[in-house]
Amino acid sequence: MSVSGVGSAPDVRAPRGVVVLLAVLTMIGPFTIDTIFPAFPALSTDLGVGPVAVQQTVSVYMLTFAVFSLAHGPLSDALGRRPVILAGLTAYALASAVCAVAPSLGVLLAGRVLQGVVAGAGLVVTRAVARDLFPPHQAQRAMATMSMIFAVAPALAPVIGGWLLTWTSWRGIFWFLAAYAVLATAVTWFLLPESHPVAARTAFRPGALVASLASASRDPAVLRVCLAIAAGFAAMFLYIASAPAIVAGLLHLGPQDYWVQFLPMVSAMVVGSWVVGRLSGRVSTRGLIALGLVVLTLGALVQLVLTAVVHVSTLPGVLVGMALASFGVSVVFPVATVALMDLRPTQRGTVSSLQSALANASNAAVSGALSPLVSGSFVGLALGSAALVVVAGTLWGLHFRFSGPAGSPSG
């Protein structure tokens, strides 16, 4: 497949399997967050700290990820995609090793900070690569395929974490993450082409990189889409961040039972991504985003009715709204991401960085503040998710009114 689009390399061809590789690279993010969930009790006991302190191993990672992901995209616009991805993966493996040997919570948090500094290279830059390599509708399909594979990670990660705990300690989970990064580095080295040619790169100067990011962040259309994506994803992520409270506290299940919550959510995400792949090029960007928003809203309403009105608090009823939210997000996300990068075709890496930073800042707030506040009951979780859906719908409404369908030519 030939490369297309502004600022792309027309002579590069995407190897077979490159979309799968890009998805594998994006999985590092959810693996870093979710694999340690089953180890929370063991971590608390081993390090002698409380549950709130253990929760900060997620929050500090996400905060530093959000801040430093601002750098990965501009750097890839200046240096090329491959060098930034390879350097990030190598540093991530080292940071995971620091976590694995941490003698105290302080050292573990330092290792998580280091993970957050570099993990964004895998997530941020791969989105730019996908748009570099494929024209708009094919990029939507590629992004949907990546999302489909990516969707497996939140469900697979805690299952792997629980399995690892049956024959090793929580430290083995971080050694697993280090090994994952080493393997991903090797495969990237041999398989991933450079999709951003030298002629299209920006100047590698701190001032130029900051100016590029500042310019994108002052664009009202870019900000509206970034924040709309972040709010919509957060409506689903609230349930993911609250998984320990849901599985252990509300459903009274064990460390090996996280699949009960994640299987329906992941299945819905896979179906949603498949729908995008089938409808891309046949339905407009506006239509696909509207479809996802309708289902996302329906999920919030269903969850509220089941938990607050019918008072359902057991399986499978408590998972219906979560699954619908997952489907809605999986429809909106790949389409909106491609449309977002097409708002500034020569700054795809930079725009992807801005999107990632705002989304992860939002997710960090959800994980560190909103989740502890509302995860004591299914009603609280439903209210929190519904509020985020309202924010996302409002932002998309404003964007469609002022800018058209996310800047997409397919209207």
C-alpha positions in Angstrom: 0.0 0.0 0.0 1.4 3.3 -1.0 1.8 6.1 1.4 -0.4 9.2 0.9 -1.3 12.5 2.4 0.3 15.8 3.1 3.8 15.4 4.5 3.9 11.7 3.7 6.6 9.6 2.0 5.1 8.5 -1.4 7.8 6.0 -2.0 7.3 3.9 1.1 5.1 0.9 1.2 3.5 -0.5 4.4 4.6 -4.1 5.0 2.0 -6.6 5.7 1.2 -6.7 9.4 2.3 -3.1 10.0 -1.2 -2.3 11.3 -1.0 -5.2 13.8 2.5 -3.9 14.9 1.1 -0.4 15.4 -1.7 -1.9 17.5 0.8 -3.9 19.6 2.8 -0.7 20.3 -0.4 1.1 21.4 -1.1 -1.8 23.8 1.8 -0.7 26.0 -0.4 2.0 27.5 -3.3 -0.2 28.8 -0.8 -3.0 29.7 1.1 -0.5 31.9 -2.1 0.5 33.7 -4.2 -2.7 33.9 -1.7 -5.5 34.4 -1.0 -4.5 38.0 -4.6 -4.2 39.1 -4.7 -7.8 40.5 -1.5 -7.1 42.4 -2.9 -4.2 44.3 -3.5 -6.2 47.5 -0.1 -7.9 47.4 1.6 -4.6 46.6 -0.1 -2.9 49.6 1.0 -5.7 51.9 4.6 -6.1 50.6 5.4 -2.4 50.7 3.4 -1.6 53.8 1.1 1.1 52.3 -2.6 1.6 52.0 -5.0 1.2 49.0 -5.0 5.0 48.3 -1.2 5.0 48.1 -1.2 2.0 45.8 -3.7 3.7 43.5 -1.2 6.5 43.0 1.0 4.0 41.0 -1.6 4.5 38.3 -2.1 8.2 38.8 1.5 9.3 38.7 2.1 7.2 35.5 -0.8 8.8 33.8 0.1 12.3 34.8 3.6 12.0 33.5 2.4 10.2 30.4 0.1 13.1 29.7 2.8 15.8 30.2 5.6 14.1 28.3 3.4 12.9 25.5 3.4 16.5 24.4 7.0 16.0 23.3 6.8 12.7 21.4 4.7 14.0 18.5 6.7 17.2 17.8 9.9 15.2 18.1 8.6 12.7 15.5 7.7 15.6 13.2 11.3 16.8 13.4 13.4 13.5 13.7 11.1 11.0 12.0 8.8 8.4 13.5 11.1 5.4 13.8 13.8 7.0 16.0 11.3 8.3 18.5 9.4 5.0 18.8 12.6 2.9 19.2 14.1 5.2 21.8 10.8 5.3 23.7 10.5 1.5 23.8 14.1 1.0 24.9 13.7 3.5 27.8 10.4 1.9 28.7 12.1 -1.5 29.2 14.6 0.1 31.5 11.9 1.9 33.5 10.0 -1.3 33.9 13.1 -3.0 35.3 13.4 -0.2 37.9 9.8 -0.9 39.0 10.6 -4.6 39.2 13.4 -4.2 41.7 11.9 -1.3 43.7 12.5 -1.8 47.4 9.9 0.8 48.5 6.8 2.7 47.2 8.9 5.8 46.6 11.2 3.9 44.1 8.3 2.2 42.5 6.6 5.6 42.0 9.8 6.9 40.5 9.9 3.9 38.1 6.2 4.6 37.2 7.1 8.2 36.5 9.9 7.1 34.1 7.5 4.7 32.4 5.1 7.7 31.9 7.9 9.8 30.4 8.6 7.4 27.6 5.5 5.2 27.1 3.8 7.8 25.0 6.1 7.2 22.0 4.3 4.0 21.3 0.8 5.4 21.5 1.2 9.0 20.2 3.5 8.4 17.2 1.8 5.3 15.9 -1.4 7.3 15.2 0.7 9.7 13.0 2.3 6.7 11.3 -1.1 5.2 10.5 -2.3 8.5 8.8 1.1 8.9 7.1 0.8 5.4 5.5 -2.9 5.4 4.4 -5.4 7.8 2.7 -8.3 9.0 4.8 -10.9 6.2 4.6 -8.2 3.5 4.7 -6.7 5.3 7.6 -10.0 5.1 9.4 -10.1 1.3 8.7 -6.5 1.0 9.8 -7.2 2.9 13.0 -10.3 0.8 13.6 -8.2 -2.4 13.2 -5.7 -1.0 15.6 -8.5 -0.1 18.0 -9.9 -3.6 17.7 -6.6 -5.2 18.7 -5.9 -2.4 21.2 -9.3 -3.2 22.8 -8.1 -6.7 23.9 -5.4 -5.1 26.1 -7.6 -3.8 29.0 -9.1 -7.3 29.3 -6.0 -9.3 28.7 -3.7 -7.3 30.9 -5.4 -8.0 34.3 -5.8 -11.6 33.3 -2.1 -11.8 32.6 -1.4 -10.0 35.9 -3.6 -12.4 37.8 -2.0 -15.4 36.1 1.5 -14.1 36.8 0.6 -13.7 40.5 -0.1 -17.5 40.7 3.6 -18.3 40.3 5.5 -15.1 40.9 5.2 -11.8 42.9 4.0 -8.4 41.7 7.6 -7.8 40.6 7.2 -10.4 37.9 4.5 -8.3 36.3 7.0 -5.5 35.7 9.6 -7.9 34.3 6.8 -9.0 31.9 6.4 -5.4 30.8 10.1 -5.0 30.3 10.2 -8.2 28.2 7.2 -6.9 26.2 9.0 -3.7 25.4 12.2 -5.5 24.4 10.3 -7.7 22.0 8.4 -4.8 20.5 11.7 -2.9 20.0 13.1 -5.8 18.0 10.0 -6.2 15.8 9.7 -2.4 15.2 13.4 -2.3 14.1 12.8 -4.9 11.4 9.2 -4.2 10.3 8.3 -0.6 10.7 9.2 1.8 7.8 9.9 5.4 8.2 6.8 7.2 7.1 7.8 10.8 7.6 10.5 11.8 5.1 13.3 14.2 5.8 11.9 16.8 3.3 8.6 17.0 5.3 10.2 17.4 8.8 10.1 20.4 10.9 13.2 22.1 12.4 14.8 20.3 15.3 15.1 23.3 17.6 13.4 23.6 21.0 11.8 27.0 19.9 10.4 25.5 16.7 9.0 22.4 18.5 7.4 24.6 21.2 6.0 27.0 18.6 4.5 24.1 16.6 2.8 22.7 19.7 1.6 26.2 20.8 0.1 26.8 17.4 -1.9 23.6 17.4 -3.1 24.2 21.0 -4.4 27.7 20.0 -6.6 26.2 17.2 -10.2 26.1 18.5 -11.2 23.3 16.2 -8.2 21.1 17.4 -9.0 21.8 21.0 -12.7 21.1 20.6 -12.0 17.7 19.0 -9.3 16.8 21.5 -11.5 17.6 24.5 -14.5 15.8 22.9 -12.5 12.7 22.3 -11.0 12.9 25.9 -14.4 13.3 27.5 -16.0 10.5 25.5 -13.2 8.1 26.3 -13.2 9.0 30.0 -16.9 8.0 30.2 -15.8 4.5 29.5 -12.4 4.7 31.2 -14.1 5.5 34.5 -15.2 1.8 34.6 -11.7 0.6 33.7 -10.0 2.7 36.3 -12.6 1.5 38.9 -12.0 -2.2 38.0 -10.5 -3.1 41.4 -13.4 -1.5 43.2 -15.9 -3.1 40.9 -14.5 -6.6 40.8 -13.3 -6.9 44.4 -15.5 -4.4 46.2 -18.9 -4.5 44.5 -18.9 -7.9 42.9 -16.9 -9.6 45.6 -14.7 -11.6 43.1 -11.1 -12.6 43.2 -7.8 -11.5 41.4 -8.4 -14.0 38.6 -11.9 -12.7 37.8 -11.2 -9.4 36.1 -12.3 -11.0 32.8 -15.9 -10.9 34.1 -16.0 -7.1 33.7 -13.6 -6.7 30.8 -14.8 -9.5 28.5 -18.2 -7.7 27.7 -16.5 -4.3 27.3 -13.7 -5.7 25.0 -16.2 -7.6 23.0 -18.3 -4.5 22.5 -15.1 -2.5 21.4 -14.2 -5.2 18.9 -17.7 -5.1 17.4 -17.6 -1.3 17.3 -14.2 -1.3 15.6 -15.5 -3.9 13.1 -18.5 -1.6 12.3 -16.2 1.3 11.6 -14.2 -0.8 9.3 -17.3 -1.8 7.4 -18.9 1.6 7.2 -15.8 3.7 6.6 -16.1 5.3 3.1 -19.8 4.5 3.0 -20.9 6.7 5.9 -19.6 10.3 6.5 -17.4 11.2 9.4 -20.2 13.1 10.9 -22.5 10.1 10.6 -20.1 7.7 12.2 -19.3 10.1 15.1 -23.1 10.6 15.6 -23.7 6.9 15.7 -21.0 6.4 18.3 -22.4 9.3 20.4 -26.0 7.9 20.3 -24.8 4.5 21.6 -22.6 6.2 24.2 -25.5 8.2 25.4 -27.7 5.1 25.4 -25.2 3.3 27.5 -25.2 6.1 30.1 -29.0 6.1 30.2 -29.2 2.3 30.5 -26.6 2.2 33.2 -28.4 4.9 35.2 -31.8 3.2 34.9 -30.6 -0.2 35.8 -28.6 0.9 38.8 -30.5 3.9 40.1 -34.1 3.0 39.2 -34.3 -0.8 38.9 -31.5 -1.2 41.6 -29.6 -3.9 39.7 -26.3 -4.6 41.5 -25.4 -8.1 40.2 -24.1 -9.7 37.0 -24.9 -9.5 34.2 -27.1 -6.4 34.5 -24.4 -4.1 35.8 -22.3 -4.7 32.7 -24.9 -3.7 30.1 -24.2 0.0 30.2 -20.5 -0.5 30.3 -20.6 -2.6 27.1 -22.7 0.0 25.3 -20.3 2.8 26.4 -17.4 0.7 25.1 -19.1 0.2 21.7 -19.8 3.9 21.4 -16.2 4.9 22.2 -14.8 2.4 19.7 -16.9 3.9 16.9 -16.0 7.5 17.7 -12.4 7.2 18.5 -10.7 5.9 15.2 -12.9 8.2 13.0 -12.3 11.3 15.2 -8.6 10.6 15.5 -8.1 10.6 11.7 -10.3 13.7 11.3 -8.3 15.5 14.0 -5.0 14.9 12.4 -6.4 16.1 9.0 -7.1 19.4 10.6 -3.3 20.0 10.5 -1.8 17.6 8.0 1.7 18.9 8.3 1.7 18.6 12.1 0.2 15.1 12.6 2.7 14.1 15.3 2.1 17.4 17.2 -1.7 17.1 17.0 -1.5 13.5 18.1 0.7 14.6 21.1 -1.9 17.2 22.1 -4.7 14.8 21.9 -2.9 12.2 23.9 -1.8 14.7 26.6 -5.4 16.1 27.1 -6.9 12.6 27.1 -4.4 11.2 29.6 -4.7 14.3 31.8 -8.4 13.6 31.8 -7.9 9.9 32.5 -5.5 10.7 35.3 -8.1 12.9 36.9 -10.7 10.2 36.5 -8.4 7.6 38.0 -7.0 9.7 40.8 -10.0 11.8 41.8 -13.3 10.8 40.2 -13.0 7.0 40.5 -12.2 7.0 44.3 -15.2 9.4 44.7 -17.9 7.5 42.8 -16.7 3.8 42.8 -18.3 2.9 46.1 -21.5 2.1 44.2 -22.8 1.3 40.7 -25.1 4.3 40.9 -22.2 6.6 41.6 -20.2 5.1 38.6 -23.3 5.5 36.4 -23.7 9.2 37.3 -20.0 9.9 36.8 -20.0 8.3 33.4 -23.2 10.0 32.3 -21.8 13.4 33.2 -18.8 12.8 31.0 -21.1 11.7 28.2 -22.9 15.0 28.4 -19.6 16.9 28.2 -18.5 14.9 25.2 -21.9 15.4 23.4 -21.8 19.1 24.1 -18.3 19.5 22.7 -19.1 17.6 19.5 -22.3 19.6 19.0 -20.3 22.8 19.2 -17.7 21.5 16.8 -20.2 20.4 14.2 -21.8 23.8 14.4 -18.7 25.8 14.0 -16.4 23.6 12.0 -18.3 21.0 10.2 -17.7 17.3 10.6 -14.4 17.4 12.4 -12.7 18.9 9.4 -13.4 15.8 7.3 -13.8 16.0 3.6 -16.3 13.2 3.7 -18.8 15.4 5.5 
